[in-house]
Amino acid sequence: MRALLVDDEQLPLMHLQRLLEKDVGGVKVVGAYTNPLEAIDQAISLQPDVVFLDINMPRISGLEIGERLQGIDNSPEIVFVTGYDKYAVNAFELCALDYIMKPVQLQRLQKTMDRLRERIKSAQEAEPVKEEESVVSIQCFNSILFHQPNQEPQEIKWRTNKARELFAYLLHYRNKMIDKDSIIELLWPDYDGSKGVTQLYTTIYLIRQTLKRYGLQTISINKGNLEGGYKLTIDSAVIDVEEWENRLKQLPPLSLASMQEYEQILATYTGDYFGDYDYLWAEYERERLRRMWLQLAKTMSSFYLGHGRVQEAINVNQRIQHLHPLEEDSYIILMQLYASLDDHAAVEEQYQLLTSRWKIELGSTVNEHITKWYHIWKQETEQK
């Protein structure tokens, strides 16, 4: 096992190296550095399996080093070595294999190495088989799911809600560098500077570890120069909402020949963009996509009505109501369609549903032209 050690004090560094190489055994220390920036530069070529990091260093914190190391290929496991009491390292437990208190004791170090060997063994056993031309699809309609070739869709088990939201946020702005201050202000507005940075580093670490654990190597988070921020790239992966919009824009004019293609596009929209999460920053995009779908649905409704395709018109307007319950036109259209089928109960149900929703959601009454139509229909029905 290859280990890299980083501590700004020489004596603790030598002590840990001696324990690993002579007492623990089976460990080769490929580098021991008192200069943390030099350690970062050398980590790429040295390719350690584990990096032991002192947390409290004057120029750069061990937490930040750990976060940077997770951005390299074949990123190593991280073990923090600290003189802090346990309460001070709770935040670090999330983003490291382990932490060890100074002065390092052999018995405690042995436990860490046992955990490390087990982690490496599990990672090797779970390593996904690489397939040529395999494409990962990322679902953003409703919840975040990952579709990998020949596998059922996976819903990621994020360690924290903040990790899931930060991933979604970076995915939303994919291929763009987002400065870290903007991220901290969005996700941790009540934290002061140092605590906010700690939360950010920890969460980035968690996301990278999660993507690695699920075999999603095509998705990566890169750090900008001069501490500028973070950028998420998806490589060959595809995103369902992006694919949906592209297909929508390429649709031919609606006709009997192209009707099936329109129906497929309509059905592919299975819910709102990140609809299962209350992300205010996603609201503009969520509404934009909803309006695009609604315009498509209305176009199809008019087409079906014009061609006397009653059941298809009913189906599309029922979907409009499901996704846009305050879209008034769908109610009157359904009422008129059910009336043409002499389905009196369905007409009554639509009218009652409309009036109750308007009262509860909007605190208002139904538009006069709908009420007028309903009463005329009611009167004519009772006279039959």
Secondary structure, DSSP 8 states (H G I E B T S, - for coil): -EEEEE-SSHHHHHHHHHIIIIII-S-EEEEEES-HHHHHHHHHHH--SEEEEES--SSS-HHHHHHHHTTSTT--EEEEEESS-GGGGHHHHTTSSEEEESS--HHHHHHHHHHHHHHHHHHHHH-----TT---EEE-BSS-EEE-TTS--B----SSHHHHHHHHHHHHTTTS-B-HHHHHHHH-TTS-HHHHHHHHHHHHHHHHHHHHHTT-TT-EEEE-GGG--EEEE-TT-EEHHHHHHHHHHT-----TTTHHHHHHHHHH--S-BTTTS--GGGHHHHHHHHHHHHHHHHHHHHHHHHTT-HHHHHHHHHHHHHH-TT-HHHHHHHHHHHHHTT-HHHHHHHHHHHHHHIIIIISS---HHHHHHHHHHHHHHHH-
